[in-house]
Amino acid sequence: MLNNENLKKRYAQGVKLAFMGWVIAIVGFVLAYNSLLLRDICFVIVVTGIGLTFIGTFIAGSTFKKMKGDEDHK
């Protein structure tokens, strides 16, 4: 099993990825609302941001579950 430091780093990466996804989705929504780009491009930006958010949340959640499991066994 991975040691605790690697799990903490992986958890931090998942949280950063989820936050980055939120930022990308919000930027895409603002661009679409202000019609600065074509709405189809903005839709792709928003969907990409939402996808990154789900992936980051999954990584952080599964890593947190492993970290919690490690603490229970100690």
C-alpha positions in Angstrom: 0.0 0.0 0.0 1.1 3.6 -0.6 2.6 5.4 2.4 0.8 8.3 4.0 2.9 11.1 2.4 2.1 9.8 -1.1 -1.6 9.6 -0.2 -1.6 13.2 1.1 0.0 14.4 -2.1 -2.5 12.4 -4.2 -5.4 13.9 -2.2 -4.0 17.4 -2.7 -3.7 16.8 -6.4 -7.4 15.6 -6.5 -8.6 18.7 -4.7 -6.5 21.0 -6.9 -8.0 19.3 -10.0 -11.5 19.6 -8.7 -11.0 23.3 -7.9 -9.4 23.9 -11.4 -12.5 22.2 -12.9 -14.8 24.6 -11.1 -12.8 27.6 -12.3 -12.8 26.4 -15.9 -16.5 25.8 -15.8 -17.2 29.2 -14.3 -15.0 31.0 -16.9 -16.7 29.1 -19.7 -20.1 30.1 -18.4 -19.1 33.7 -18.1 -17.7 33.7 -21.6 -20.9 32.2 -22.9 -23.1 34.7 -21.0 -21.1 37.6 -22.3 -21.0 36.1 -25.8 -17.2 36.7 -26.1 -16.7 33.4 -27.9 -19.0 31.1 -29.8 -21.5 29.4 -27.5 -20.5 26.0 -28.8 -16.9 26.5 -27.7 -18.0 27.8 -24.4 -20.2 24.7 -23.9 -17.2 22.5 -24.5 -15.2 24.6 -22.0 -18.0 24.2 -19.4 -18.3 20.5 -19.9 -14.6 20.0 -19.7 -14.5 21.9 -16.4 -17.4 19.8 -15.0 -15.5 16.7 -16.1 -12.3 17.8 -14.4 -14.3 18.5 -11.3 -15.8 15.0 -11.2 -12.4 13.4 -11.9 -10.7 15.4 -9.2 -13.5 14.7 -6.7 -13.2 11.0 -7.4 -9.4 11.0 -7.0 -9.7 13.0 -3.7 -12.5 10.9 -2.4 -10.9 7.5 -3.1 -7.6 8.7 -1.7 -9.3 10.0 1.4 -11.0 6.7 1.8 -7.6 4.9 1.6 -6.1 7.4 4.1 -9.0 6.8 6.5 -8.6 3.0 6.1 -4.9 3.2 6.9 -5.7 5.1 10.1 -8.2 2.5 11.2 -5.7 -0.3 10.9 -3.0 1.5 12.9 
